[in-house]
């Protein structure tokens, strides 16, 4: 590997610690959460499940096929440290926006809380495209949109699926990728995301505590996604340096 500067050395250390945490096998807490999620899913009427699934597929397909999706131009001729600083600024901005929106939705009862779901996905998608551009990647390309979708899955999946996605990202250049949106496994993607997020968002529907819960959950979800995205792009940057 070429000699790293101070920012890259620090990023490498943070990346290795993050990778070790992500690669851990599911423990008792993970299994308990999955059992609780299954119980919660059984209580939610099927029409609501179907509506949420439709929203998830419609919005996330935009990542792969949205010709009208406005993407930032790749940042060129910037140092790694500058890119990292800008990425942190964008994560902070999206955290704030998502928290404010979640608080308003949580205070508005079921209908507003339900409306928060697609808005939150929109925030996540936009953040991922912005971070991709800051690390010098073109979000217009098919390959980059697949990488972004993999980051999304890595952030919002159960422990077993996270390990598989992490392995894919670590060997991205050698991994055979799907040729079209129709070949993508949308069912698994939707179920993983929905199961991961439903439990956290469910409390947003509870009167009185809905507003603070909505703000807190949205803040944490955007913070988590930002950390995963930064580390995913660090992997590519440092691999290119090697």
PyMOL commands that set and color helices and strands:
alter all, ss='L'
color gray80, all
select helices_A, chain A and resi 6-22+28-43+46-65+80-107+109-134+142-155+159-170+172-174+181-183+186-205+210-241
alter helices_A, ss='H'
color red, helices_A
deselect
rebuild
show_as cartoon
